[in-house]
C-alpha cells in the first residue's frame, strides 16, 4: 500500500468524526420550556344581564363549566370564552371580569335584542336583578344553532 492510501485511511475517518462533532448544538445557553397553561382557570368573571346562572361555557385554554347562580365563570387571562344554552351558542367574547349581552352580540343590534329577550324570559320572577338561570340539576334544551 502506498503512502497516500495509508494517509487516506486515517484522514477520512478523522474528518468525518470532526464533521459529526461540529453538528452537535449551538453556543447558546439552553432556554427553559414555556410554562404550560393551567386549565383550572386562574381568574373569575361574571356573565351578567343581572346574573346569568346555568349557562355552559368553554374557554380557549380549555376551561369548561357552567356559570354559577351569580353568573360567575372561570378563565385564564387572555382567553376567549363561548357561552351556550344547550346547542344554542349565545356568543363568544374576550374573557374579562364582566361580560354582558352587548359583548356577546358582536355588534349586531338584532342579536343583542334577541339575547336580551331570551335571557329575560329565563328570569324566574321577571323582576331584575334576579338571576336568569336554568332550573337546578337540569340543563335547558334549545334548538340547534
N, C-alpha and C positions, 0 to 999 in steps of 0.2 A: 504494500500500500504506500502510495507516495505521501509526501509531507502535506500536501494541500488537502487530501482526503481526510487525513488524521485531524487536521485543523478544523475541518467542517464537522467532524464527528462530535466535537465538544463545543464548537461555536454555535451551531444551530440550536441544540437544547438550551444553552445558556441564554441566547437571545429570546427564545420562546418563554423561558422562565421569567426573565425580566419583563417581557411584554405583559404576561399574565399578572405579575405582581403589580404593575402600574395601573391595572384596571380596577384595583380594589378599593375605591371610595374617593373621598374628597378631603381637602384640608379643613373644611368647615366643621365646627362643633356640632354634634347631633342635637336636633331640636326635639323638644318634648311633644308628645302627641297632644292633639287638641282635646280638651275635656269633652266627654260625652254629654249629651243633653239629658237633663233629669226629666223623666216622663211624668213625675208625680205632680208637677205644677207648683212653681215656687211663688206665684203671685195669685191674687184673688181679685176678681172683677164682679160686676153686677149687671145682669140683664134687666133693664128697667123700662117699664111703661106702668108705673107703680113697680112692684117687684113681680118678676115673672118666674114662677117656680114650675118644675116638672117638665122642662124643655131639655131634650138631649143636645149635647154639644160635642164637637171634636175639634182639637186644635192642630195646627200644622206640625207641632212637635210630637203629636201622638197622645196628648192628654184627652181622655174622654170621660163623660159622666152625664149627670142630669142636674140641672140647676136646682138649688135648694129652695125652700119656701120663700126665702128672702131674695131670690134671684141670683145668688152667688154661684160662681163657677171658678175653676182653677185653670191657670195657664202659665206658660213660661214667657218672659219678656221677649218681644219680637215676633210672637205668634200671630197668626190669623186664626179666627175661630168661626165655625159654622154651627148655627143653631137649627134644629129640626123638631118638628112635631110629627112623629111617625115618618112617613115618606115625604112629607112636605118640608122643603127647605125654607126656613124663614129668611135666611140671609147669611152672608159672610162679611166679617169686618176685622179690622186690626184689633187684637185683644188689648183692652185698656181697662181702667178702673170702672168705668160705666159705659155700657153700650145701650143705646136706645133704638127704637124702630127707625129713627132718622138715619143712623149709620147702617142698619140692615137693609134699608131701601135702596142703597146705592145711587141716590139722587133722583130716583123715579117717584114722582108725586103719586102716581097710580098705585105703585107697590106700597108706598108709605101709608096711603089711605086704607088699602086692603089689610096691611099688618095691624094698623090701629083698630080696625073693626074686628078682626079676628081675635086679637089679644083682649079687647074689651068684652067680647062675647064670652070669653072664658072666665071672666071675673065672677066669682061665686055670688056676690050680692049686688053687683052693678054700681057700687059706690067706691070711687078712689079713696084712699090709696090701698085698698085691699088687694092682695096679690092675685094675679091671674095664675091659675095653676090647674094642672090636670089632677084628677082625683088621686089621693094617696094609693099607692100599690097598683095603679092602673095607668098605662100609657095611652094617650089618645091615638086613635087610628084615623088617619087622614087619607084623602085620595092621593093617588100617585102624582108626583110633581111633573 
